Amino acid sequence: MTDRIEHHGLQVAPELHSFIEEQALPGSGVDADAFWASLSQLLHDFGPRNRELLEKRSEMQAKVDEWHKARKGQDHDAEAYQAFLTEIGYLVTEGDDFEIETANTDPEIAMVPGAQLVVPINNARFAINAANARWGSLYDALYGTDALGDLPTGGGYDAARGARVVTWAKEFLDATLPLTHGSWADVTGFGNFDGALEIKTAEGSALATPSHYVGYRNDGSEILFKNNGLHIRVVIDPSHPVGATDPAGISDVILEAALSTIMDCEDSVAAVDGEDKALAYRNWLGLMKGDLSEEVNKGGKTFTRVMAEDVTFQTPGGDDLTLKGRSLMLVRNVGHLMTNPGILDRDGNEAFEGLMDAMITTLIAKHDLAREGGNSVTGSVYVVKPKMHGPEEVAFSDEIFTFVEQALGLPQYTVKLGIMDEERRTSANLKECIRAAKSRVAFINTGFLDRTGDEMHTSMEAGPMLPKGEIKGTAWIASYEDRNVDIGLACGLKGKAQIGKGMWAMPDRMGEMLDAKLGHPQSGATCAWVPSPTAATLHATHYHKVDVRSRQDELRAGGARGTLSDLLTFPVMTGRNLSKEEVTREVENNAQGILGYVVRWVDQGVGCSKVPDIHDVGLMEDRATCRISSQHIANWLHHEIISRDDAMEIMKRMAAVVDRQNAGDPSYIPMAPGYDTVAFKAACDLVFEGRVQPSGYTEPVLHARRLELKASL
């Protein structure tokens, strides 16, 4: 590229340069030349240290590989293994007990448990939908999904299904906002909004807990309740088809749903150059300024989707009560591994993308800090930092943001850090990782898929891994999930920071989600990831059933669960031989998922989408799911559970399956019968070169192949 713009030794891609100069900097209070000088210093001072940390990862992995090779065929000695990990610095000495010192976190982070969305930042429509998912219709979520046990049929309104929705919702109200007498199904009206709420039934009734009632609309169209910190809006509209048949005229129940949303620059996006990064940053800017919009064509109609406004009620005492209309937004930066050609340093090296993100996303967040009624009411910026390996890398991130704050004129610790507990060296040293950012940590979160991918790669030489479906039942994963909560509570996160759990990956299986995901608040987690605004609304019901803050007190009183020894066991097959049919079935499942995801990533630049699995069940796929599948096949190839020729035959056969599943997409590029497309080659790279990828990550392959395809267009 010959048209790069030079600033203080940096060579900046024109698309990225024009965005920063013309959109991000104006109104930020930051001088343009000072910004470029600081960014140059950040990249040139921190870049070499970043590279050293990556080299340390590789050196440790090589030592772990040799340890396993030297003990091949021997029984696992947990004590010797831990001693070895301590000797090489993989395990660090755990210090005295402490509590985090994070200040000025918003209520959604510190005090109120609830659902959390994760959405690709480069899709403006998805980002707006997620921001607006602070409120969701329970009636719509029940009617339009299989949450009732089946899906709606036909094109028109089904009154019988509508009646089932109302019954489910009123049973939810009975459990959440119980009455002194009777059921919400018996309610015929309401009165006395500006005092003790009157609830009219044949025998007379009232709220069993009067404090649940917190407000109303002046026109009587809504009544506002609160339970476990979350709001419930009961909508009154007798003219609505549902309200017309309801004795009280109730036409909907609206729940406070996605309290927080992670706007993702990482796993769910395909951003490989300056053009892609500019798009991601531009959408983040629109979110921080509150003016992001998108033209949408739906059902033949075109309209503009905009960010929701706040909502105002009257309290029973007559005061105004304004509630946020939007989810609290966090931004997930890229981890320490990847570089991006959007900026080159003075030596012509690509800049570390995580350093770019740190400076630019924080610069953009200044627009929010400068306005009233914006994202954060406490003056904080929330950055989720993924894929860090151990306390040293967390401390490095803390230093990065201290530099960024100074460069942009922000008080220290304005930026709050979310620590993704998704790499083995982090979960094994979680207490010290939290200590390394004790004044800015606002979030820890488990991520089963990335964590399993790193487990497989770290323990690659330990033996052949169990089938994927069996890994969830092993000792290390139970210890991992329990220790994350227990250590977080012991480090004082309650009342200051979130403790999160991972994604429900099946957006069409809401009935199953309602059964399964109740376990997340029961585990003591204050938030858990969901794949859609509808899922957020349904998952919100779980936080009414479980008082998470009380549950956390119970867990602390019960003592620590899980052990480091369990955490460091390997999910390998011992004394077991799989049949050829079992091996084929497992590899087919992995291969189909890899191909279905990679073909969209490479050919269309789609970093996260609902990809049909081998049984045509739609699963939310991102790089984490791709990592675990590719590492699993790579492990079985390495231990000769399957041959390279057989694996390639399966890859080709599954390519044809993926082609069939995408036959209705006019922009889709078929992989069969030539099997020579860039996307197919990328999928094969992930499988056949997976063992030598850094930490088993998919990014290096995907970025290289996507850049190759973009260069050919």
C-alpha positions in Angstrom: 0.0 0.0 0.0 1.5 3.3 -1.1 -1.0 5.8 0.2 -0.4 5.4 3.9 -0.3 8.6 6.0 2.8 9.1 8.2 2.6 10.3 11.8 5.5 10.1 14.3 7.0 7.1 12.6 3.6 5.3 12.1 2.3 4.4 8.7 -1.5 4.5 8.9 -4.0 3.0 6.4 -6.1 5.8 4.8 -9.5 4.5 5.9 -8.4 4.3 9.5 -6.6 7.6 9.4 -9.6 9.5 8.0 -11.9 8.0 10.6 -9.6 9.0 13.5 -8.9 12.5 12.2 -12.4 13.4 10.9 -14.7 11.5 13.3 -13.0 10.2 16.5 -10.8 13.1 17.5 -13.3 16.0 16.9 -15.2 16.7 20.1 -12.9 14.4 22.2 -10.8 17.2 23.6 -7.7 15.4 22.4 -5.2 17.2 20.1 -4.6 15.3 16.8 -0.8 15.5 16.9 -0.6 14.6 20.6 -2.8 11.6 19.9 -0.6 10.3 17.1 2.5 11.0 19.2 1.1 9.0 22.1 -0.1 6.2 19.9 3.4 6.0 18.4 4.9 5.8 21.9 2.5 3.2 22.9 3.2 0.9 19.9 7.0 1.4 20.0 7.4 1.1 23.8 4.9 -1.6 24.6 5.2 -3.5 21.3 8.5 -5.2 22.1 7.3 -6.1 25.6 4.1 -7.6 24.0 6.3 -9.7 21.7 8.4 -10.9 24.7 5.2 -12.1 26.5 4.2 -14.1 23.4 7.7 -15.7 23.3 7.3 -16.6 26.9 4.1 -18.4 26.0 5.9 -20.4 23.4 8.8 -21.3 25.6 6.5 -22.5 28.4 4.5 -24.6 25.9 7.7 -26.2 24.6 8.7 -27.2 28.1 5.2 -28.6 28.9 5.4 -30.6 25.6 8.7 -32.1 26.6 7.5 -33.0 30.1 4.6 -35.0 28.7 6.8 -36.7 26.0 9.3 -37.8 28.7 6.5 -39.4 30.7 4.6 -41.0 27.9 2.9 -44.2 29.1 3.3 -43.3 32.7 0.5 -42.7 35.2 -0.2 -39.0 35.9 1.6 -37.7 39.0 -0.3 -34.6 40.1 2.2 -33.5 42.7 5.1 -33.8 40.3 3.2 -32.0 37.6 2.4 -29.1 39.8 6.0 -28.9 41.0 7.1 -28.8 37.4 4.7 -26.0 36.5 5.9 -24.0 39.5 9.5 -24.5 38.5 9.0 -23.1 35.0 6.9 -20.2 36.2 3.6 -21.5 34.8 2.2 -21.6 38.4 3.0 -18.6 40.5 3.1 -18.3 44.3 -0.3 -17.3 45.6 -0.1 -14.2 47.9 -2.1 -13.1 50.9 -5.8 -12.6 50.7 -7.0 -9.2 49.4 -10.1 -7.5 48.1 -10.2 -5.5 44.8 -10.2 -1.7 45.0 -12.2 -0.9 41.9 -14.3 2.2 42.3 -17.0 4.0 40.3 -18.5 1.0 38.6 -22.1 1.4 37.3 -24.9 -0.5 39.1 -25.2 -2.9 36.2 -21.7 -4.0 36.9 -21.6 -3.7 40.7 -25.0 -4.3 42.1 -27.7 -5.8 39.8 -27.3 -9.3 38.3 -28.8 -10.0 34.9 -28.4 -11.2 31.4 -25.5 -10.1 29.2 -25.3 -9.9 25.4 -22.2 -10.3 23.2 -22.6 -8.8 19.7 -20.2 -8.2 16.8 -19.3 -4.5 16.7 -19.0 -4.4 12.9 -22.7 -5.1 12.4 -24.5 -1.8 13.2 -28.0 -3.4 13.2 -27.0 -6.1 15.7 -25.2 -3.6 17.8 -28.3 -1.3 18.0 -30.6 -4.2 18.7 -28.3 -5.3 21.5 -28.1 -1.8 23.0 -31.9 -1.6 22.9 -32.3 -5.0 24.5 -32.3 -3.4 28.0 -36.1 -4.0 27.7 -37.8 -7.0 26.2 -41.4 -8.2 25.7 -42.0 -11.4 27.7 -45.1 -12.0 25.7 -43.2 -11.8 22.4 -40.3 -13.9 23.6 -42.7 -16.7 24.7 -45.0 -16.5 21.7 -42.2 -16.5 19.0 -39.9 -19.2 20.4 -40.1 -22.8 21.7 -40.1 -21.6 25.3 -43.7 -23.0 25.6 -42.5 -26.4 24.3 -43.4 -25.8 20.7 -43.1 -23.2 17.9 -45.9 -21.1 16.5 -47.5 -22.3 13.3 -49.2 -20.4 10.5 -48.9 -16.8 9.6 -51.7 -15.2 11.6 -52.2 -14.6 15.4 -53.0 -17.8 17.2 -55.4 -16.9 20.0 -54.9 -20.3 21.8 -51.1 -19.8 21.8 -51.6 -16.3 23.0 -53.7 -17.6 25.9 -50.8 -20.0 26.8 -48.4 -17.0 26.8 -50.6 -15.1 29.1 -50.9 -18.0 31.5 -47.1 -18.5 31.6 -46.5 -14.8 32.1 -49.0 -14.5 34.9 -47.6 -17.6 36.7 -44.2 -15.8 36.4 -45.8 -12.7 38.1 -47.3 -14.9 40.8 -43.9 -16.3 41.6 -42.1 -12.9 41.3 -44.7 -10.4 42.5 -47.0 -12.6 44.7 -50.3 -11.2 45.9 -51.8 -11.5 49.3 -54.9 -13.3 47.9 -55.4 -15.1 44.7 -53.4 -14.9 41.4 -52.5 -12.4 38.8 -55.0 -14.3 36.6 -57.7 -13.0 38.9 -56.8 -9.3 38.6 -59.5 -7.2 37.0 -57.9 -3.7 37.4 -55.6 -1.4 39.3 -56.0 1.8 41.3 -54.4 4.3 43.6 -51.2 4.6 41.6 -49.9 7.5 43.7 -50.0 5.6 47.0 -50.3 2.0 48.0 -51.1 0.3 44.7 -54.7 -1.1 44.6 -55.0 -4.5 42.9 -58.6 -5.3 42.1 -59.9 -8.9 42.3 -63.2 -10.4 43.2 -62.1 -10.9 46.8 -59.7 -7.9 47.0 -55.9 -8.3 47.0 -52.6 -6.4 47.3 -48.9 -7.1 46.7 -47.5 -9.4 49.3 -44.4 -7.3 49.3 -45.6 -3.6 48.8 -42.1 -2.4 48.0 -42.2 -4.3 44.7 -44.4 -1.4 43.4 -42.1 1.4 42.4 -43.9 3.5 39.7 -46.4 4.1 37.0 -47.1 6.1 33.8 -49.3 9.2 34.3 -51.7 8.0 31.6 -52.1 4.6 33.4 -50.6 2.7 30.5 -47.9 1.0 32.6 -47.2 0.0 36.1 -43.6 -0.5 37.3 -42.4 -3.1 39.7 -38.9 -4.2 41.0 -37.6 -7.5 42.2 -34.0 -8.5 42.9 -32.9 -5.1 41.5 -34.6 -5.8 38.1 -37.7 -3.9 36.8 -40.9 -5.3 35.4 -43.3 -3.2 33.4 -46.9 -4.4 33.2 -48.5 -2.7 30.2 -52.2 -1.8 30.3 -53.9 -1.5 26.9 -57.5 -2.7 26.6 -57.5 -1.7 22.8 -54.8 -4.3 22.1 -56.0 -7.7 20.9 -54.4 -9.4 24.0 -55.4 -6.6 26.4 -59.0 -6.7 25.1 -59.4 -10.3 26.3 -57.6 -9.8 29.6 -59.8 -9.0 32.6 -57.3 -6.2 33.7 -56.5 -5.1 30.2 -52.9 -6.3 30.5 -51.4 -6.4 27.0 -47.8 -7.2 27.8 -45.2 -7.8 30.4 -41.9 -6.0 29.7 -38.8 -7.2 31.5 -35.5 -5.4 32.2 -33.5 -7.9 30.1 -29.9 -7.3 28.9 -28.5 -5.1 31.6 -25.1 -5.1 29.9 -23.8 -5.8 26.4 -20.3 -6.5 25.2 -19.6 -4.8 21.9 -17.1 -7.2 20.5 -14.0 -6.3 18.5 -12.6 -9.8 18.9 -13.9 -13.3 18.5 -17.2 -12.5 16.8 -15.8 -10.2 14.1 -13.6 -10.6 11.0 -11.4 -7.4 11.1 -8.2 -8.0 9.3 -7.1 -4.6 8.0 -7.5 -0.8 8.4 -10.8 -0.8 6.5 -12.3 -3.4 8.8 -11.0 -1.8 11.9 -12.4 1.6 10.9 -15.8 0.1 10.5 -15.7 -1.5 14.0 -14.4 1.8 15.6 -17.1 3.8 13.7 -19.9 1.8 15.1 -18.4 2.0 18.6 -18.3 5.8 18.2 -21.9 5.9 17.2 -22.8 3.9 20.3 -20.8 6.2 22.6 -22.3 9.3 21.0 -25.8 7.7 21.1 -26.5 8.4 17.5 -25.7 5.1 15.7 -28.5 4.3 13.2 -29.0 1.8 10.4 -31.4 1.6 7.5 -33.2 -1.7 7.7 -35.4 -3.5 5.1 -37.8 -5.9 6.7 -40.8 -7.5 5.1 -40.5 -5.1 2.1 -40.5 -2.1 4.3 -37.5 0.2 4.9 -37.1 2.0 8.2 -34.3 3.5 10.3 -33.3 1.7 13.4 -32.0 4.0 16.1 -30.9 3.7 19.8 -33.7 3.7 22.4 -34.4 6.7 24.6 -34.6 6.5 28.4 -38.0 5.8 29.9 -39.7 7.9 32.6 -42.2 7.0 35.3 -43.8 8.6 38.3 -43.0 7.2 41.7 -45.8 6.5 44.2 -44.7 9.7 45.9 -45.1 11.7 42.6 -41.4 12.2 41.7 -40.0 11.5 38.3 -38.2 8.2 37.9 -36.1 7.8 34.8 -34.7 4.4 33.8 -32.1 3.7 31.2 -33.4 2.7 27.8 -30.2 1.1 26.7 -28.0 -1.7 28.0 -24.7 -0.7 29.6 -22.1 -1.2 26.9 -18.6 -2.7 27.4 -16.2 -3.1 24.5 -14.1 -6.2 24.0 -10.6 -5.4 22.7 -8.4 -7.9 20.9 -6.0 -10.0 23.0 -2.2 -9.7 23.0 -1.5 -12.1 20.1 -2.6 -10.5 16.8 -1.2 -7.7 14.7 -3.0 -5.7 12.1 -1.8 -4.0 8.9 -4.0 -1.0 9.6 -0.9 0.6 11.2 2.8 -0.1 10.6 5.5 0.9 13.1 8.7 2.7 12.2 10.3 -0.6 11.2 7.5 -1.6 8.9 6.0 -4.1 11.4 2.3 -4.5 11.8 1.0 -2.9 15.0 -0.2 -5.1 17.8 -4.0 -4.9 17.4 -4.7 -5.0 21.2 -2.6 -1.8 21.6 -4.5 -0.1 18.8 -7.8 -1.1 20.4 -6.7 0.2 23.8 -5.9 3.7 22.5 -8.7 4.1 19.9 -11.6 2.5 21.8 -10.8 4.6 24.9 -10.5 7.7 22.8 -13.9 7.0 21.4 -15.4 6.4 24.8 -14.4 10.0 25.8 -17.4 11.1 23.8 -19.7 9.3 26.2 -17.9 10.6 29.3 -18.4 14.2 28.0 -22.2 13.9 27.7 -25.2 13.7 30.1 -27.3 10.6 30.2 -24.8 8.5 28.3 -23.6 4.9 28.7 -21.8 5.2 32.1 -23.4 7.3 34.9 -20.2 6.9 37.0 -17.6 8.1 34.5 -16.2 4.7 33.7 -15.1 3.0 30.5 -15.5 -0.8 30.3 -12.9 -2.8 28.3 -13.1 -6.6 28.3 -9.6 -8.1 27.7 -9.6 -11.7 26.3 -7.0 -14.4 26.0 -4.5 -13.3 28.6 -2.1 -15.9 29.9 -1.4 -15.5 33.6 -0.8 -12.5 36.0 2.1 -11.0 34.1 -0.1 -10.5 31.0 -2.9 -9.0 33.1 -0.4 -6.6 34.7 0.8 -5.7 31.2 -2.8 -4.8 30.3 -3.1 -2.7 33.5 0.0 -0.8 32.4 -1.3 -0.3 28.9 -4.5 1.4 30.2 -2.6 3.5 32.7 -0.5 4.9 29.7 -3.7 5.4 27.6 -5.4 7.3 30.4 -2.5 9.6 30.8 -2.2 10.1 27.1 -5.9 11.0 26.7 -6.2 13.1 29.9 -8.3 10.7 31.9 -8.0 10.0 35.6 -6.2 6.7 36.4 -8.6 3.7 36.6 -11.2 5.4 34.4 -10.9 2.3 32.3 -12.3 -0.8 34.0 -10.9 -4.1 32.9 -12.8 -7.3 32.3 -10.6 -10.4 32.7 -11.7 -13.3 30.5 -10.8 -16.4 32.5 -10.5 -18.5 29.3 -6.8 -19.6 29.2 -5.4 -22.4 31.4 -2.6 -20.3 32.9 -5.1 -17.6 33.9 -7.5 -20.0 35.6 -4.7 -21.8 37.4 -3.5 -18.4 38.8 -6.8 -16.5 38.9 -6.3 -14.9 42.3 -3.0 -13.4 41.2 -4.5 -12.3 37.9 -7.2 -10.4 39.8 -4.5 -8.9 42.1 -2.6 -7.7 39.0 -5.5 -5.4 38.1 -7.1 -5.0 41.6 -7.9 -1.3 41.1 -9.6 -1.7 37.7 -11.0 -5.2 37.4 -14.8 -5.0 36.9 -15.5 -8.4 35.4 -14.3 -12.0 35.4 -15.9 -14.6 33.2 -15.6 -18.2 32.3 -15.5 -19.3 28.7 -15.7 -23.0 28.3 -14.9 -23.2 24.6 -11.7 -21.1 24.6 -10.7 -22.7 27.9 -11.1 -26.2 26.5 -9.2 -25.2 23.3 -6.3 -24.0 25.5 -6.6 -27.2 27.6 -6.3 -29.3 24.5 -3.4 -27.3 23.1 -1.5 -27.1 26.4 -1.9 -30.8 27.1 -1.5 -31.9 23.4 1.3 -34.4 24.2 -0.5 -35.8 27.2 -2.6 -38.1 25.0 -5.7 -38.3 22.9 -8.6 -36.1 24.1 -12.0 -37.4 25.1 -14.8 -36.9 22.6 -16.0 -33.2 22.9 -19.3 -34.1 24.5 -17.6 -36.0 27.3 -15.2 -33.2 28.3 -17.9 -31.2 30.0 -18.3 -34.0 32.5 -14.6 -34.1 33.6 -13.1 -33.0 36.9 -11.3 -30.0 35.5 -14.3 -28.2 34.0 -16.3 -28.5 37.3 -13.3 -27.2 39.2 -12.8 -24.4 36.7 -16.4 -23.1 36.9 -16.6 -23.3 40.7 -13.2 -21.8 41.4 -14.0 -18.8 39.1 -16.9 -17.9 41.3 -15.3 -18.8 44.6 -12.0 -16.9 43.9 -14.0 -13.9 42.6 -16.0 -13.7 45.8 -12.9 -14.2 48.0 -11.3 -11.3 46.2 -14.2 -9.0 47.0 -15.9 -8.7 43.6 -19.4 -8.7 45.2 -20.7 -5.2 45.1 -17.9 -4.0 42.8 -17.6 -6.3 39.7 -19.3 -8.9 37.7 -18.7 -12.6 37.8 -19.9 -14.1 34.5 -20.7 -17.3 32.8 -20.5 -18.4 29.2 -22.8 -18.4 26.2 -25.9 -20.4 25.4 -25.0 -21.3 21.8 -28.4 -22.5 20.5 -30.6 -19.5 19.8 -33.5 -21.6 18.5 -33.6 -23.8 21.6 -35.1 -21.4 24.1 -37.1 -24.1 25.9 -33.8 -25.9 26.7 -32.2 -22.7 27.7 -35.0 -21.9 30.2 -34.2 -25.3 31.9 -30.4 -25.2 31.7 -29.4 -21.6 32.2 -31.1 -21.2 35.6 -27.9 -22.9 36.8 -25.9 -19.8 36.1 -27.4 -17.5 38.8 -27.6 -20.6 41.1 -23.9 -20.9 40.7 -23.4 -17.4 42.1 -22.7 -15.7 38.7 -24.0 -12.2 38.4 -24.3 -12.3 34.6 -24.3 -14.9 31.8 -24.1 -14.6 28.1 -27.0 -15.0 25.8 -27.1 -15.0 21.9 -30.0 -12.6 21.2 -32.3 -10.0 22.8 -35.1 -12.6 23.0 -32.8 -14.9 24.9 -31.9 -12.1 27.2 -35.6 -11.5 28.0 -36.2 -15.2 28.8 -32.9 -15.5 30.8 -34.0 -12.4 32.8 -36.7 -14.6 34.4 -33.9 -16.6 36.1 -32.6 -13.6 38.0 -36.1 -13.1 39.5 -36.2 -16.7 40.6 -32.7 -16.6 42.2 -31.5 -13.8 44.5 -27.9 -14.0 43.3 -26.4 -11.8 46.0 -27.9 -13.9 48.7 -26.7 -17.0 46.8 -23.2 -15.6 46.8 -23.3 -15.2 50.6 -24.4 -18.9 50.9 -21.5 -20.0 48.7 -18.9 -18.0 50.6 -20.2 -19.5 53.9 -19.9 -23.0 52.4 -16.2 -22.7 51.7 -14.1 -23.0 48.5 -15.0 -25.7 46.0 -12.8 -27.3 43.4 -9.1 -27.9 43.7 -6.1 -26.9 41.7 -5.3 -30.5 41.3 -8.6 -31.2 39.6 -8.2 -28.1 37.5 -4.9 -29.4 36.2 -6.1 -32.8 35.2 -6.1 -33.7 31.5 -9.4 -34.7 29.6 -7.6 -37.6 27.9 -8.8 -41.1 27.0 -7.1 -43.7 29.1 -7.5 -47.4 28.5 -10.1 -46.9 25.9 -10.4 -47.6 22.2 -13.1 -45.9 20.1 -14.7 -47.8 17.2 -14.1 -46.5 13.7 -17.7 -45.4 13.6 -17.3 -43.4 16.8 -14.1 -41.7 15.5 -15.8 -40.9 12.2 -18.9 -39.4 13.8 -16.8 -37.2 16.1 -14.5 -35.9 13.4 -17.5 -35.3 11.0 -19.1 -33.2 13.7 -16.0 -31.2 14.2 -15.2 -30.8 10.5 -18.7 -29.7 9.6 -18.7 -27.0 12.3 -15.2 -25.8 11.2 -16.1 -25.6 7.6 -19.5 -24.0 8.2 -17.9 -21.2 10.2 -14.7 -20.7 8.2 -16.5 -20.4 4.8 -18.4 -17.4 6.0 -15.5 -15.9 7.9 -13.1 -16.0 4.9 -15.4 -15.5 2.0 -17.9 -13.0 3.5 -16.1 -11.5 6.4 -18.7 -12.7 8.9 -17.1 -13.4 12.3 -20.1 -14.8 14.1 -23.3 -16.3 12.8 -25.9 -19.0 13.3 -24.3 -22.0 11.6 -26.2 -25.2 11.1 -24.5 -28.1 12.7 -24.3 -31.6 11.1 -28.0 -32.2 12.2 -29.1 -28.8 10.8 -29.5 -27.3 14.3 -28.4 -23.7 14.3 -25.5 -22.9 16.6 -23.9 -19.6 17.3 -20.3 -20.0 16.1 -17.3 -17.8 16.7 -13.6 -18.3 16.8 -13.8 -20.0 20.2 -16.0 -22.7 18.9 -13.8 -23.1 15.9 -10.7 -23.3 18.1 -12.0 -26.2 20.2 -13.1 -28.2 17.1 -9.9 -27.7 15.2 -7.7 -28.5 18.2 -9.7 -31.6 18.8 -9.1 -33.0 15.3 -5.4 -31.9 15.5 -5.0 -33.8 18.7 -6.5 -37.0 17.3 -4.3 -36.7 14.2 -1.3 -36.3 16.4 -2.1 -39.4 18.4 -3.1 -41.3 15.3 -6.7 -41.8 16.3 -7.5 -40.9 12.7 -5.2 -40.8 9.7 -4.5 -37.7 7.7 -6.1 -39.3 4.6 -9.2 -40.2 6.5 -9.5 -36.8 8.0 -9.1 -35.1 4.6 -11.8 -37.4 3.1 -14.1 -36.3 5.9 -13.3 -32.6 5.3 -14.2 -33.0 1.7 -17.4 -34.8 2.5 -18.4 -32.2 5.1 -17.6 -29.4 2.6 -20.4 -30.8 0.4 -22.7 -30.9 3.4 -21.9 -27.2 4.1 -22.4 -26.3 0.5 -25.9 -27.9 0.7 -26.7 -26.0 3.8 -25.8 -22.7 2.2 -27.4 -23.4 -1.2 -29.9 -20.5 -0.7 -27.2 -17.9 -0.2 -26.5 -16.1 -3.6 -23.1 -14.8 -2.3 -21.9 -18.2 -1.2 -18.9 -19.7 -2.9 -19.1 -23.6 -3.0 -16.1 -25.5 -1.8 -17.0 -28.8 -3.6 -16.1 -30.4 -6.0 -12.8 -28.6 -6.5 -11.9 -28.2 -2.8 -9.5 -25.5 -3.8 -11.2 -22.4 -2.5 -9.4 -20.1 0.0 -12.0 -20.9 2.6 -11.5 -24.7 2.3 -7.7 -24.2 2.5 -8.2 -22.2 5.6 -10.2 -24.9 7.3 -7.6 -27.5 6.3 -4.9 -25.3 7.8 -6.7 -25.1 11.1 -7.0 -28.9 11.2 -3.7 -30.1 9.8 -1.5 -27.3 11.1 -3.5 -26.9 14.3 -0.9 -28.4 16.6 1.6 -25.7 15.7 -0.7 -22.7 15.9 0.2 -20.4 18.9 -1.9 -21.7 21.8 -4.2 -23.3 19.2 -5.7 -20.0 18.2 -7.5 -19.7 14.9 -6.8 -16.1 14.2 -3.4 -16.3 12.4 -4.8 -18.7 9.8 -8.1 -16.9 9.4 -6.6 -13.5 9.1 -4.0 -14.6 6.5 -6.6 -16.4 4.4 -9.1 -13.5 4.6 -6.4 -11.1 3.5 -5.5 -13.4 0.7 -9.1 -13.4 -0.5 -9.6 -9.7 -0.1 -6.4 -9.1 -2.2 -7.8 -11.2 -5.0 -11.1 -9.2 -5.3 
